[in-house]
Amino acid sequence: MKTHTMGCPALLLADDNAVLLATFVEMLEPEHRILASLSNGVSVLDRIDLLSPDILLLDVSLGDLSGFDVARCLRDRHSPAKILFLSIHEDIEFVTAAFDIGAFGYVFKSRVAEDLRKAIAIVWTGGRFVSPTSRFTFH
């Protein structure tokens, strides 16, 4: 049985940058239940079934596996977790690849402060989210 803080989703965070990971936890913890913060893709694949998050916040560039590889494995395993990518990569090719794999959201790390909470709320309710940019329009 999943337990939610104030009706918010249970989150699993994965990023190979320890400082950013701690920042994300600090930013989200007052409003969300953080199940774990993991530093690599193998840990995500090993623990996601046990942790059973509603949303996986997943860095595109992990140290051992790419976030895309992790997402493909989870899709093939029929994981119910909704994937919200966090990335420094703001190119349309990355955003398109993320959604082609089955992502529900894509937040640019340059816009985490502005977009992350909104993205989580939209993804949680079944919507899709991409950080806004003047470089392209994503539909």
C-alpha positions in Angstrom: 0.0 0.0 0.0 1.4 3.4 -1.0 1.4 6.2 1.5 1.4 9.8 0.2 2.2 13.0 1.9 -0.7 15.4 1.5 -2.0 13.6 -1.5 1.2 13.9 -3.4 3.0 11.2 -5.3 5.7 9.0 -3.8 9.0 9.8 -5.6 12.2 8.0 -6.4 15.1 10.2 -7.5 18.1 9.1 -9.5 21.0 11.4 -10.4 24.7 10.7 -10.4 25.5 14.2 -9.2 25.3 13.9 -5.3 25.0 17.7 -4.8 22.1 18.0 -7.3 20.4 14.9 -5.8 20.6 16.4 -2.3 19.2 19.7 -3.7 16.3 17.9 -5.3 15.5 16.1 -2.1 15.7 19.3 -0.1 13.5 21.1 -2.6 10.8 18.4 -2.7 10.8 16.8 0.7 8.6 19.2 2.6 5.7 18.4 0.1 6.5 15.0 -1.2 7.4 11.6 0.1 10.9 10.7 -1.1 11.3 6.9 -1.1 15.0 7.0 -2.0 17.6 9.0 -3.8 19.9 6.8 -5.9 23.1 7.6 -7.7 23.1 5.1 -10.6 20.8 3.2 -13.0 21.6 -0.3 -11.6 20.3 0.8 -8.2 17.1 2.1 -9.8 16.6 -1.2 -11.6 17.4 -3.2 -8.5 15.1 -1.3 -6.1 12.2 0.2 -8.1 9.9 -2.8 -7.6 10.5 -2.9 -3.9 10.1 0.9 -3.5 7.1 1.1 -5.8 7.2 4.9 -6.6 4.5 6.7 -8.4 7.0 8.9 -10.2 10.7 8.3 -11.0 12.7 11.5 -11.4 15.5 10.2 -13.7 18.6 11.9 -14.9 19.3 11.3 -18.6 23.1 11.0 -18.0 23.8 8.5 -15.2 27.2 7.2 -14.5 26.7 3.6 -15.3 23.6 3.4 -17.6 21.9 6.2 -19.4 18.5 7.2 -18.1 17.1 6.2 -21.5 18.5 2.7 -20.9 16.9 2.5 -17.5 13.6 3.8 -18.9 13.6 1.1 -21.6 14.3 -1.6 -19.1 11.4 -0.4 -16.9 9.1 -0.2 -19.9 10.0 -3.7 -20.9 9.3 -4.8 -17.3 5.9 -3.0 -17.4 6.8 -0.8 -14.4 3.9 1.4 -13.4 6.2 4.3 -12.3 5.8 7.4 -14.4 9.1 8.7 -15.6 10.0 12.3 -15.4 13.4 13.0 -16.9 15.7 15.7 -15.5 18.5 16.7 -17.9 21.0 19.3 -18.9 20.3 18.3 -22.5 17.8 20.8 -24.0 17.9 19.5 -27.6 14.7 18.4 -29.3 16.4 15.0 -30.0 16.7 14.3 -26.3 13.2 15.4 -25.5 11.7 13.4 -28.4 13.7 10.3 -27.4 12.5 10.6 -23.8 8.8 10.6 -24.9 9.4 7.9 -27.5 10.5 5.7 -24.6 7.4 6.5 -22.6 8.3 9.4 -20.4 5.6 11.6 -19.0 7.8 14.6 -18.5 11.1 16.3 -19.3 12.5 19.0 -17.1 15.6 21.0 -18.0 18.0 21.2 -15.1 18.4 24.9 -16.0 14.7 25.3 -15.1 14.4 22.9 -12.1 13.5 25.7 -9.7 10.7 27.0 -11.9 9.4 23.7 -13.4 10.0 20.7 -11.2 7.0 21.0 -8.8 4.6 21.9 -11.7 6.0 19.0 -13.7 5.4 16.5 -10.9 1.8 17.8 -10.4 1.0 17.5 -14.1 2.6 14.0 -14.5 0.9 12.8 -11.3 -2.5 13.6 -12.8 -1.7 11.8 -16.1 -0.5 14.8 -18.1 2.7 15.4 -19.9 5.2 18.2 -19.2 8.2 19.7 -21.0 10.2 22.7 -19.8 9.4 25.6 -22.0 12.1 26.9 -24.3 12.3 29.3 -27.2 14.4 26.8 -29.2 11.5 24.5 -30.2 7.9 23.7 -29.6 7.1 20.1 -28.5 3.6 18.6 -29.1 
